[in-house]
Amino acid sequence: MPLSPIRAARAVQILAARAALTCGLAHPATRTLLAVAASVAARAWEAGHRVHDVHPAPQLVQKDALVADDLYTRYMKAFQALNAHRAACGTCTDAVTCEAGAPLDERFTRLQDAYRARQSKQR
Ligand SMILES: [Zn+2]
């Protein structure tokens, strides 16, 4: 089953970030992955996902916490937990999620879907 546009964008974004960290920005692999990430992000945009779906801004966690946006706070914490796990995990890839990463990925996806559903109701 193909990945949804937003999951594909997240997956390529993570790959590009890993390549940038390990190989550097000038490496051809990094540059190729960044180009693919831009292309996939454009497709996610066309499918209705917005930039904050792929790049939740950490400073927004504090801003929204101040207005007691519990759903958004939980969504951002789930995003941070998943990213922290993936940064440290040697098993998780775009195609494979380890046993410890699976619940983090599921929680993040569920909270993102709930947040996006609420946002679309408010528009
Ligand atoms: Zn993992």
Residues whose N, C-alpha, C, O or C-beta is under 5 A from the ligand:
A	BS01	ZN	C89 T91 C92 C98 G101
